[in-house]
Amino acid sequence: MAIKTPTKQVEGIEIANPAYDAAFKRLMENSRVASYFIESFIGEKIEDITMLPTENPMFKWSRKFEKFNMTSEEIERLKTLSVIRLDFVATIKTDSGEYKKVLIEIQKARDSSDVMRFRNYLAEHYKRKDSVRKKGIKASEPLPVITIYLLGFNLKETDEVVISVKRVLSSGITKKQLNIKIPFIEYLTHDSHIIQLARITGKMKTRIEKVLSVFEQRYFLDDTTKISKKYPHTTDDQVVCLMVEILEHVYADKDQRAEIELEWTSLEVLNSLVLDREKAIAKLQTEKVEDKKTIAEQDKTIAKLQIEKVEDKKTIVEQDKRIAELERLLKQVSSEDINI
């Protein structure tokens, strides 16, 4: 269990931090909250919504996890812990009064390495089909996709809290904007909305700011785990009040709070494993550098020996020349002695 860290006292309602999957899922299970949350970003009215939660195992269990100081109950629960991904099929009423079905994916990312996970999920979404009625005939066709990403890390390129990526059709020749919807393009491209949680400052002017105030990453009751916080804002937005109420109940519920604490524990385990891996990689890299230095020294030694070998060969050649010269002189002396 985490050691509590003293935090500056702030007046407000104590709520669970929706940056954690367990708390966020509780929020989105309320269809009124889910519709209001999504509408705030897409700017269109949702007439009907169905949640399709998908859970993937967070760990592939192995004995290496046993080195962490966890109870047997925590270990057993950790084995079944999942990463939650929330998908919704929504019926939207467009500005023109038409109705269309869309697939909405909501993902939370703790670091930039989650990009590949997002791409894999998108590949699944583009394959998903749904039943629709056209002129009274039931048919199956792919659904347009909208993605909403809540980032637990900051993008260094911008401090904008919300970044919306919306498709605008234009002529590639005249550059004139085309105010039309083409199903072919709808199925192959998608709108996206990115929220930087750490950059939320609790402003309460617009609807989207009021919604995001619940996700503000400040006023924590414990700066170590950050699983709960105070909500100090006053709002007349009924759905935002409902969101705060849900998160207040999550925090007050012993079992749900334990689930969030377990999620924090799992993240600590993952961080520790990543740290261990990084240390191992750093060690291997250091050893590799040392090996390169050793090889370089060995190469220098070999080069020195080769030079010495060449020098020895030169010495031997010189010695052979000297010996030959001495032998020649000796023969010459002997010949002169005989003539005498």
C-alpha positions in Angstrom: 0.0 0.0 0.0 1.2 3.5 -0.8 2.6 5.8 1.8 0.4 9.0 2.0 2.1 12.2 1.0 1.0 15.5 2.6 -0.9 17.7 0.2 -2.0 21.3 0.3 -5.6 21.5 1.7 -8.2 22.5 -0.9 -11.9 22.8 -0.3 -14.1 20.7 -2.5 -15.8 17.4 -3.1 -13.5 14.3 -2.8 -13.7 12.3 -6.0 -11.9 9.4 -7.7 -9.5 10.5 -10.4 -11.1 9.7 -13.8 -7.6 9.4 -15.4 -7.7 5.8 -14.0 -9.5 3.2 -16.2 -11.7 1.9 -13.4 -13.1 5.4 -12.5 -13.3 6.4 -16.2 -15.3 3.3 -17.1 -17.8 4.1 -14.3 -18.4 7.5 -15.8 -18.9 6.2 -19.3 -21.3 3.5 -18.2 -23.8 6.2 -17.6 -25.3 6.8 -21.1 -26.2 10.4 -20.3 -22.6 11.2 -19.3 -21.2 9.3 -22.3 -23.4 11.1 -24.8 -22.7 14.5 -23.2 -19.0 13.9 -23.0 -18.7 12.8 -26.7 -21.1 15.6 -27.9 -18.8 18.2 -26.3 -16.1 17.2 -28.8 -17.9 16.2 -32.0 -20.3 19.2 -31.9 -23.3 17.0 -32.9 -26.4 15.7 -31.1 -26.3 12.0 -30.1 -29.8 10.4 -30.3 -28.8 6.9 -29.1 -25.6 5.3 -27.8 -24.4 1.8 -26.9 -21.1 1.1 -25.1 -19.0 -1.8 -26.4 -16.3 -2.2 -23.7 -13.3 -4.3 -24.5 -10.8 -5.5 -22.0 -7.3 -6.8 -22.7 -5.0 -8.5 -20.2 -2.5 -6.0 -18.8 0.0 -8.7 -17.9 1.2 -12.0 -19.2 1.9 -13.4 -15.8 5.4 -14.8 -14.9 7.3 -15.4 -11.7 9.3 -12.2 -12.2 6.3 -10.3 -10.7 6.7 -12.1 -7.4 9.7 -9.9 -6.4 7.3 -7.0 -5.8 5.9 -6.6 -2.3 2.3 -7.6 -2.9 -0.2 -9.6 -0.9 -1.4 -12.9 -2.4 -4.8 -11.3 -3.0 -3.2 -8.4 -4.9 -1.2 -10.9 -7.0 -4.3 -13.0 -7.9 -6.2 -9.8 -8.8 -3.2 -8.5 -10.8 -3.3 -11.6 -12.9 -6.8 -10.7 -14.1 -6.3 -6.9 -14.5 -7.1 -5.6 -17.9 -6.6 -2.4 -20.0 -10.0 -1.1 -20.7 -10.9 0.3 -24.2 -14.3 1.9 -24.6 -16.0 1.8 -28.0 -19.5 3.2 -28.6 -21.9 2.8 -31.5 -23.8 6.1 -31.6 -26.7 7.4 -33.8 -25.9 11.1 -34.5 -28.3 13.7 -35.8 -26.4 15.9 -38.2 -26.9 19.7 -38.8 -28.9 18.8 -41.9 -31.4 16.8 -39.8 -30.1 13.4 -41.1 -29.3 10.5 -38.9 -26.1 8.5 -39.2 -24.4 5.7 -37.2 -20.8 6.1 -36.2 -18.3 4.1 -34.2 -16.6 6.2 -31.4 -13.4 5.0 -29.9 -12.2 6.5 -26.6 -8.7 5.7 -25.5 -6.4 6.8 -22.6 -2.6 6.8 -23.1 -0.1 7.1 -20.4 2.9 7.6 -22.7 3.7 8.0 -26.4 4.5 4.3 -26.8 0.7 3.7 -26.9 0.6 5.0 -30.5 1.0 1.5 -32.0 -1.8 0.2 -29.8 -4.0 2.9 -31.2 -3.1 2.0 -34.7 -3.9 -1.7 -34.1 -7.3 -0.8 -32.6 -8.1 1.5 -35.6 -7.4 -1.4 -37.9 -10.0 -3.4 -36.1 -12.5 -0.6 -36.2 -12.2 -0.1 -40.0 -13.2 -3.8 -40.4 -16.3 -3.5 -38.1 -19.7 -3.5 -39.8 -23.1 -2.7 -38.5 -26.7 -3.2 -39.6 -28.4 -0.3 -41.2 -31.7 0.3 -43.0 -31.8 2.0 -46.4 -35.2 2.5 -48.0 -36.6 -0.1 -45.7 -34.0 -2.7 -46.7 -31.7 -4.1 -44.0 -28.0 -4.1 -45.0 -24.5 -4.4 -43.4 -21.9 -1.7 -44.0 -18.8 -0.3 -42.3 -19.2 2.5 -39.8 -17.5 5.9 -39.9 -15.0 6.2 -37.1 -14.4 9.0 -34.6 -11.6 8.8 -32.1 -11.1 10.6 -28.8 -7.7 10.2 -27.0 -7.0 11.4 -23.5 -3.2 11.7 -23.0 -1.5 11.2 -19.7 1.6 12.9 -21.1 2.2 16.3 -22.8 2.8 16.9 -26.4 5.9 19.1 -26.6 4.7 20.7 -29.8 1.7 22.5 -28.3 0.1 23.4 -25.0 -3.5 23.4 -26.4 -5.7 21.4 -24.0 -7.9 20.0 -26.9 -6.7 19.4 -30.4 -9.4 18.6 -33.0 -8.5 17.0 -36.3 -11.4 17.3 -38.7 -11.6 16.4 -42.3 -12.2 19.1 -44.8 -12.7 18.1 -48.4 -11.3 20.4 -51.1 -10.5 20.3 -54.8 -6.9 19.4 -55.4 -6.9 21.6 -58.5 -8.8 24.8 -57.5 -8.3 24.3 -53.7 -12.0 25.2 -53.3 -13.6 23.6 -50.2 -16.2 21.0 -51.0 -19.2 21.0 -48.7 -20.2 17.4 -49.4 -20.2 14.1 -47.6 -18.8 11.1 -49.6 -19.4 7.6 -48.0 -16.2 6.2 -49.6 -14.1 8.9 -47.9 -16.1 8.6 -44.6 -15.1 4.9 -44.4 -11.4 5.5 -45.1 -10.7 8.5 -42.9 -11.8 9.8 -39.5 -12.1 12.8 -37.2 -10.0 12.8 -34.1 -9.9 14.7 -30.8 -6.9 14.7 -28.5 -7.0 15.9 -24.9 -3.9 16.7 -22.9 -5.0 15.9 -19.3 -2.1 17.6 -17.6 -2.8 20.9 -19.4 -6.4 21.2 -18.0 -6.5 24.3 -15.8 -10.1 24.2 -14.5 -11.5 27.0 -16.6 -15.4 26.9 -16.6 -16.4 29.2 -19.4 -17.4 26.8 -22.2 -19.2 23.5 -22.1 -16.1 21.5 -23.0 -14.1 23.3 -20.3 -16.7 22.4 -17.7 -16.6 18.7 -18.8 -12.8 18.6 -18.7 -12.7 20.3 -15.3 -13.6 16.9 -13.8 -10.3 15.5 -15.4 -8.1 18.3 -14.0 -4.9 16.7 -12.7 -4.5 18.8 -9.6 -5.7 19.0 -5.9 -4.8 15.3 -5.2 -5.4 13.9 -1.8 -2.3 11.8 -2.2 0.5 13.0 -4.5 2.0 9.5 -4.6 -0.9 7.5 -6.1 -3.0 10.4 -7.4 -6.1 8.1 -7.3 -8.3 10.7 -5.7 -8.6 14.5 -5.6 -10.7 17.4 -4.6 -13.1 19.0 -7.1 -13.2 22.6 -6.0 -15.3 24.1 -8.8 -18.9 25.3 -8.8 -21.0 24.7 -11.8 -24.6 24.9 -13.0 -24.0 22.2 -15.6 -26.3 19.3 -14.6 -24.3 16.6 -16.4 -21.0 17.8 -15.0 -22.6 17.7 -11.5 -23.7 14.1 -12.4 -20.1 13.3 -13.4 -18.8 14.6 -10.1 -21.5 12.7 -8.2 -20.5 9.4 -9.9 -16.8 9.9 -9.1 -17.7 10.8 -5.5 -19.5 7.5 -5.1 -16.6 5.6 -6.8 -14.2 7.1 -4.3 -16.5 6.4 -1.3 -17.1 2.8 -2.4 -14.4 0.6 -0.7 -14.4 -2.1 -3.4 -14.2 0.4 -6.3 -11.5 2.4 -4.6 -9.5 -0.9 -4.1 -9.8 -1.6 -7.8 -8.2 1.8 -8.6 -5.5 1.2 -6.0 -4.8 -2.1 -7.7 -4.5 -0.3 -11.0 -2.0 2.1 -9.4 -0.1 -0.9 -8.1 0.0 -2.5 -11.5 1.3 0.7 -13.1 4.1 0.7 -10.4 4.9 -2.9 -11.3 5.0 -2.0 -15.0 7.1 1.1 -14.4 9.5 -1.0 -12.3 9.7 -3.7 -15.0 10.3 -1.0 -17.7 13.0 0.5 -15.4 14.6 -2.9 -14.9 14.6 -3.4 -18.7 16.1 0.0 -19.3 18.8 -0.7 -16.7 19.5 -4.0 -18.4 19.7 -2.4 -21.8 22.0 0.4 -20.4 24.2 -2.3 -18.9 24.4 -4.2 -22.2 25.2 -1.0 -24.0 27.9 -0.2 -21.5 29.3 -3.7 -21.8 29.1 -3.3 -25.6 31.1 -0.1 -25.3 33.7 -1.8 -23.1 33.9 -4.7 -25.5 34.5 -2.2 -28.3 37.3 -0.6 -26.2 38.8 -4.0 -25.5 38.6 -4.9 -29.2 40.2 -1.6 -30.1 43.0 -2.2 -27.6 43.5 -5.7 -29.0 43.6 -4.3 -32.5 46.2 -1.8 -31.4 48.2 -4.6 -29.8 47.9 -6.7 -33.0 49.0 -3.7 -35.1 52.0 -3.2 -32.8 53.0 -6.8 -33.0 52.6 -6.7 -36.8 54.9 -3.6 -36.9 57.4 -5.4 -34.6 57.2 -8.4 -36.9 58.0 -6.2 -39.9 60.8 -4.6 -38.0 62.1 -8.1 -37.1 62.0 -9.1 -40.7 63.9 -6.0 -41.6 66.5 -6.8 -38.9 66.8 -10.3 -40.1 67.3 -9.1 -43.7 70.0 -6.7 -42.5 71.6 -9.5 -40.5 71.5 -11.8 -43.5 73.2 -9.1 -45.6 75.8 -8.6 -42.9 76.5 -12.3 -42.6 76.8 -12.6 -46.4 79.2 -9.6 -46.4 81.3 -11.2 -43.6 81.4 -14.5 -45.4 82.5 -12.8 -48.6 85.3 -11.0 -46.7 86.3 -14.2 -45.0 86.6 -16.0 -48.3 88.6 -13.1 -49.7 91.0 -13.3 -46.7 91.4 -17.0 -47.0 92.1 -16.7 -50.7 94.9 -14.1 -50.1 96.5 -16.4 -47.4 96.6 -19.3 -49.9 98.4 -17.1 -52.5 101.0 -16.1 -50.0 
